[in-house]
Structures are given as C-alpha cells and as structure tokens.
Amino acid sequence: MSDKRPPRTSKEEAQHQQDMSRRKFLKNSGLLAGGLVGGGLFGGLITNSFDKKEEKAVVSKKDNNRMDEQARQFFTRHHDFNVLSAATEQIFPEDEHGPGAIKLGVPYYIDQQLAGRWGINGRDYRHSPYAVDLDKSDQQAGPAGEQSILDRGHLFLLGLRKMDDESQKRFSKPFDEADEDQQIEVMKDFEDNKIPMKGVKASEFFNLLINSTLEGAYSDPLYGGNYNMEGWKMKEFPGAQASYAGYIEQDEFKKLEPVSLRDYQGH
C-alpha cells in the first residue's frame, strides 16, 4: 500500500529531524537502563555527555533542595548527601534533552532505598564465611560482590567518603565543590579500580552507584525518584498504564501521557 501522506512542511521536517536526534539519544540511554553497566562504561556512552560540556546545564546546590517535602532518611550527614548528589549528576547530567539526576530526585531515591530493607541487604544470606577481610586492601581480598560483610548502606558511605577524600587530597576541595573535570577524574579512577578501598573494590562501588542512579531516573515516582515522571517523558514511556485496549488496533503510533502507580492510589 502506497504512502499517501502529504509531504512535510519545512517546519514539520525540522521537528522530525529534532525528534530523530532525540530518539537516538534516548535509545542509547536505554542501553544503560537495560543493564549494560560495567567496565569501560565511562569511556563509552556516558563519556559522550562529558564531551559536550558547553551544552550541559549548570546545577546549583539550590536544585538539590528542590523537593523540600522529602526528608533524608539514611544520610544523616548533609555532606555525604551532597557528594552523592554531585556524583549522580555526573552520571546522569542535565542537558538539552531534559533534567539530570538532581532534578529527577535520584539522590532522594537512593536515600530512601538505603533506609529500607535493600540498604541492609535484608533479603540476602548474610552469614559467614565472607569473601572479604576488612583488614586487607581490595587487591588482597579478591572480589567481594554479594559475599562482602558490608551491606549496601555501608558500601555507599564508604565509597562516597573515599571519593570525597580523594578530591580533598588531589584538589584541596570537597568532591561536591570540585569542578567537572576534577570530579570526572576521580570517578574514572573508581571505575578503573585505581583507588584502593577496604572491604570492596572501588569499581564495585562505582557500578552500584551507576545502577542506583539509573534506577532513580527511570523507576516509578512512587519510589522517590523520576520526579514528575520526567525520566519517562524523555523516553516517551507511558508508565503504568492500566490497559492498551483502546490503542492496540490503531495504525498510527499514539503518544500517551505517563501514568504512575501513585495515580491508582489517589495521591
């Protein structure tokens, strides 16, 4: 059957090209959400956003207080939370496609998860023997993984504070006050496992940080992140739709406004 649609106007063609460019970006970021997290990640997809520094919006500390109604539950030290916020923003930066980790509420998502059963590995087998000796460096101890005596809450505190210590040692400033290149330098060394840590490899903490950041950006807002469903809106993901019965037989693609699980709870 031939395509009988009229040719696009110049304005429609420009919009089409913009949409295609946006879809390419979202497809790439979807690879991350799909679980391709591991070695070389900063040298791949995420690094592409670092190469366009002039396009990246500057996020101030005021943005970190955007959700005043949300209180921190796990991070009792405000500075730890600031380091977390700066690190997640480097992983998922704000740009022309939409908000970054801070405005999406990713730090609050991670805080809430660490305050619950996930943070204490509540569903995992936690008895000895452990694969890691806390008195040895990561090079001596071997891989930790889920066999470490450290739970996720301890891993986050240990990793974030080590990240901050490295920034203080190298640049004489806290990690959250370091400039973008300095933060990236420290984070790449974590990814490449160049920073010794006790009880866990730096790369394992780094991968946990990346996974948690992506979860906070794309999970249902019910869990504390993906503020205003902006993460879904960037991907044109419809969220928790009750049914597609009214659209499945349609020939044309139908854009749907995303729906959160909160919408079914009357909130």
N, C-alpha and C positions, 0 to 999 in steps of 0.2 A: 504494500500500500504506500503510495507516494505521500511525501510530507507537504501538505497544502497550507502550512502556516505562513503568514506574510513575512517578508524579510524584516530583520530587526532595524529599528532606527539607530542612529549614531549613539543616542543616549542609552538605548537598550543594549547595544553592543558593548559599550563601555562598562555598563553594570555587569554584563555577562562575564567579561574578562576579569573584573574585580572579584566576582563570585568564584570563578575558576581558580584564581590565585589563592583565595581564602580557603577553598576546599582542599587545595594541595597542602596548605599549612596544617589544616585540621586532620587530614589523612596521616600526615607524618606524626603529629602529636598523638594520634590514635594508636600508633605502633607502641608508644610508651605505655599508654593505658592498658594495652593488650598484654603487657608483661615482659617486653624485651628490655629488661633492666639488667645491667651487668657491666662487665669490663668494657672499657672504651666508650661508654655512653657519652661522657662529656666531650670526647673527641668526635662524636657523631652528631645526632640530631640536636641535642641541647646546645652544642657549641655554635650551631648556626645562628642562634639568637644572640650569642655573645659577640658575633662578628658585626652586628648591626647596632652598635651602641648608640648611634645618633638617633635611632628610631625608638629606643626604649624610653619609656616614661620614667621619670624620677619619682620614687616612692619615699615620702617623708615619714617620720615617726608618727605624725598625726594620723596617717592612714591606718596605723596599727591599732589605734583606739576607735576605729570606725564603729565597731559593734559594742557599744558601751553596755548593752544589756547582757552581754556574755561575760561572766566572771571566770578567771582562770581557776582550774580545779587541781591541776597537777603541778604546774610550775609556780612554786611559792616565791622563787627569786625572779623579780621582774627582768633582771639582766639575762638570765637563761632564756626567757621568752623572747627577748629582743634578738638574741643570737639566732634562735630558731627562726624567727620571722625573716631576718636578713638572708639566712641560708635558703629557706624555701622560696624566697623571691628570686634568688639567683637561678634556682632550678626551674621555676615557672614564672618568668618575668612578665610584667605588664608591657604590652606593645599595642600596635595599631589594630590587632585582632581582638583585643579585649583585656580585661583586668588580670593582674597577676595573683600570686599566691596570697599576698596580704589582703587585698581587697576581696578575694574569694573566701577569706576566713580560714584558710588552710592551717595557720598556727593554732587557732581555736579548735579545729577538728582534731589535730594531733594531741592537743592538751586534753580534750575530753576522752579520747581513746586511751591515753596513758593513765588517766584517772580511773579507768574501769578495769574489767577483767582482762582485756587484751594487754594492758600495761604490765600486769603481773604474770603474764603467761598462764592465766588461770585455767585454761583448758589443756595445757601441755603436761607431759610427765616431767616432774621437776626433781626427782631423787637422784642421788649419786649412783655410780661414779660420773664425774664430769670430765669433759674432754679438755678443759682448760684449767690451768693452775693460775690463779690470780697473782701469784708472786713471780710469775715468769712473763717475759715480753711475748707479744703475739708471734714473733718469729720462732720462739722456743716451744710455744704451746701447741702449735698446729691449728687447724681450722676449728672454729667454735660452733657456728651455726646454732641450731636449737639445743645443743648439748652444753651450752655455757651455763655456769651458775648464775650469771647475770640475767635478770629479766629485761623486758624491753624498756621499762622505765629507767632502770639503771644504765642501760646502753645509751639512751638518749642523753641523760645527764652527763655521763662520762664523755660521750662524743662531742657534745656541744661545748662543754667546758674545755676539752682538749683543743677544739677548733678556736676557741677564744684565746687560750694560752698561746697557741701558735701565732695568732695575729699580734698579740702583745709582744711576743719575743721578736718577731720579724719587723713589725712596723710601729711598735710602741703605741698602739691604739687598740681598743676593743674591736672584735670582729664586726659588730654592727655599725661601727664608726669608720671602718676601713673603706677605701674606695672600691669600685667594682673590680678592677684588675687585681687588687690585693686579695679580695675575697675569693675570686676565681682561682688564684694561685694556691691558696690554702686548700680549697675544696678539691682541686685536681690532685693534690698530693694525697688527700684522703682516698680519692678514687684509685690512685695508683699504688696505694698501700705503702707510701713512703714515710708515714708518720707512725712511730711505734706507740702502741697502746697496751695496757694491761687487761687481760681477760677477753679481748676481742680484737680482731683485725680492723684497722681503720676502714678498709674497703667494705667490710660487712656492715659497719655502722652507716657508711655512706649509702649503700644500697637500700638499707632500711629507711633512711631519710628520703631517698628518692621515691620509693614505693609509697610511703606515707603521704608525701606531698601530692602525688598524682591521685591517690585515693581521696584526699581532701578536696581537690579541684573538681573531681568528677562524680563523687558519691552523692547520694540523695541529701539535700539540705537538712533532713531530719537528724543527721549525724553531726552537724556543726559546721560543715564546710559548704563549698559550692553556693556561696551566698547569692540569694535571689535567683538561683538556677543559672547564673551567668556562665558557668562552665559548660552546661548543657546547651545554652543558647549559642555559644561559639561553635558548637558541633552540630547544631540543629537537631539535637537529640530530644525526642518527645517526652522522655522521663517515664513515670509510672502511669501510663495511660490504662484506663480500665478495659478498653476494648478498641479494636481497629475495624470492627464490623462495618462501620459506615464509610470506610475509605478503601478497603482492600480490593474492591472491584473497580475502582476508578482507574482510568488510564493515565491521568495526569498525577504527578507527584504532589502530595498535599503536605504543606508545612503546617505543623501543629505546635501550638504553644506548649512548652513543657509543663508537666504536672508532677508535683512532689507527693510523697507519701503523707506529708502534712495536710494536703488538701483533702484527704479522706478522714482526717481526724478532727476537722472543724476548727483548725488553728489558723 
